[in-house]
């Protein structure tokens, strides 16, 4: 019933996560590489953003189908 709104909200969050990842990537390009900790923190932030993007894609594609199947009831009923 509200699939488009659900997907629109997650699409917005997808854009937010991409901007988050891009800002950390841009920050990492301009930091000095002498202490390794900033690079490690930026790398972990990018990995976290990648994991978040996978979750966003699952929420955008899989969950609406599961919700429709739940509303429709068991097959053959």
C-alpha positions in Angstrom: 0.0 0.0 0.0 2.8 2.4 0.9 5.5 0.8 -1.2 6.5 3.9 -3.1 6.8 6.0 0.0 8.8 3.3 1.7 11.2 3.1 -1.3 11.4 6.8 -1.6 12.5 7.1 2.0 15.1 4.5 1.6 16.3 6.1 -1.6 16.8 9.4 0.3 18.8 7.5 2.9 20.8 5.9 0.1 21.8 9.5 -1.0 22.6 10.4 2.6 24.9 7.4 3.0 26.6 8.1 -0.3 27.3 11.7 0.7 28.6 10.4 4.1 31.0 8.0 2.3 32.1 10.6 -0.2 32.9 13.2 2.5 35.1 10.7 4.4 36.8 9.7 1.1 37.5 13.4 0.3 38.7 14.0 3.9 41.0 11.0 3.6 42.6 12.3 0.4 43.6 15.6 2.1 45.0 14.2 5.4 48.7 13.6 6.0 49.6 9.9 6.0 52.1 10.1 8.8 49.9 8.8 11.6 48.0 5.7 10.4 45.0 6.2 12.7 43.1 8.7 10.5 43.4 6.4 7.5 42.2 3.5 9.5 39.2 5.5 10.8 38.3 6.6 7.3 38.6 3.1 6.0 36.3 1.8 8.7 33.8 4.5 8.0 33.8 3.6 4.3 33.3 -0.1 5.1 30.4 0.9 7.4 28.9 3.0 4.7 29.2 0.0 2.3 27.4 -2.3 4.8 24.7 0.4 5.3 24.2 0.6 1.5 23.6 -3.1 1.3 21.0 -2.8 4.1 19.3 0.1 2.3 19.1 -1.9 -0.9 17.6 -4.8 0.9 15.0 -2.5 2.6 14.2 -0.9 -0.8 13.7 -4.1 -2.7 13.1 -7.2 -0.5 11.0 -5.8 2.3 8.2 -4.3 0.1 7.8 -7.7 -1.6 7.7 -9.5 1.8 5.1 -7.0 3.1 2.9 -7.6 0.0 3.2 -11.4 0.5 2.2 -11.0 4.1 -0.8 -8.9 3.3 -1.9 -11.3 0.5 -1.9 -14.2 3.0 -0.8 -17.8 2.5 -0.8 -19.1 -1.1 -4.0 -21.0 -1.9 -6.0 -19.5 0.9 
